[in-house]
Amino acid sequence: MANHKSAKKRARQSIVRNERNTIRKTTTRTALKAIRSAIESNDKASATGLLATTQKLLARLSKHGVIKANTAARQTSRLAQQINKL
C-alpha cells in the first residue's frame, strides 16, 4: 500500500485510468463486432459507415496507449480490405 502522499495520489489516478481504459476497450470491441457482422451480412453501405467510427475509436485507443499503434493500424487495414472485397 502507498505510504507517501504522492504515491497515494498515483494509486488513485491509476484506478481512474484503468476504469476509463476499460470503458474505451469495451466500446471499441462492440464497434468491431458491429462492423464484422455487417461484413458477414454483405452490407457494404453499413460497413463503410461503421468503418469511420471504428477507425476513430482504434486511433483514440492507440493515442492513449491502451493498445499499440501497429495493432490499431493492422486492425483498421484488415477491416478496410474486407470491406473492399464486398
C-alpha positions in Angstrom: 0.0 0.0 0.0 1.1 3.5 -0.7 2.6 5.4 2.2 3.6 8.8 0.7 1.1 11.5 -0.4 2.3 11.4 -4.0 2.1 7.5 -4.0 -1.5 7.6 -2.8 -2.4 10.1 -5.5 -0.7 7.9 -8.1 -2.7 4.9 -6.9 -6.0 6.9 -7.2 -5.0 8.1 -10.7 -4.3 4.6 -11.8 -7.7 3.3 -10.7 -9.4 6.1 -12.6 -7.3 5.5 -15.7 -7.9 1.8 -15.5 -11.7 2.3 -15.5 -11.5 4.8 -18.3 -9.4 2.5 -20.5 -11.7 -0.5 -19.7 -14.7 1.6 -21.0 -12.8 2.6 -24.1 -11.8 -1.0 -24.8 -15.4 -2.3 -24.4 -16.8 0.4 -26.7 -14.2 -0.4 -29.3 -14.9 -4.2 -29.1 -18.6 -3.5 -29.5 -17.9 -1.4 -32.6 -15.7 -4.1 -34.0 -18.4 -6.7 -33.5 -20.9 -4.5 -35.3 -18.7 -3.9 -38.3 -17.8 -7.6 -38.5 -21.5 -8.6 -38.5 -22.1 -6.0 -41.3 -19.3 -7.5 -43.3 -20.6 -11.0 -42.8 -24.1 -9.9 -44.0 -22.5 -8.3 -47.1 -23.9 -4.9 -46.2 -21.3 -2.7 -47.8 -23.0 0.7 -47.1 -23.5 -0.1 -43.4 -19.9 -1.5 -43.1 -18.4 1.6 -44.7 -20.3 3.9 -42.3 -19.2 1.9 -39.3 -15.6 1.8 -40.6 -15.1 5.5 -39.9 -16.3 5.3 -36.3 -14.3 2.2 -35.7 -11.2 3.8 -37.1 -11.7 6.8 -34.8 -12.1 4.5 -31.8 -9.0 2.5 -32.6 -6.9 5.7 -33.2 -8.0 7.0 -29.9 -7.1 3.8 -28.1 -3.6 3.8 -29.6 -3.2 7.6 -28.9 -3.9 7.0 -25.2 -1.6 4.0 -25.1 -4.3 1.4 -24.4 -3.3 -0.6 -27.5 -0.2 -0.3 -29.6 -0.2 1.9 -32.7 0.7 -1.0 -35.0 -2.2 -3.1 -33.6 -4.7 -0.3 -34.4 -3.3 0.2 -37.9 -3.4 -3.5 -38.6 -7.0 -3.9 -37.5 -8.1 -0.9 -39.5 -6.3 -2.1 -42.6 -7.8 -5.6 -42.3 -11.3 -4.2 -41.9 -10.8 -1.9 -44.9 -9.6 -4.8 -47.0 -12.6 -6.9 -46.0 -15.0 -4.1 -46.9 -13.3 -3.5 -50.3 -13.8 -7.2 -51.1 -17.6 -6.8 -50.8 
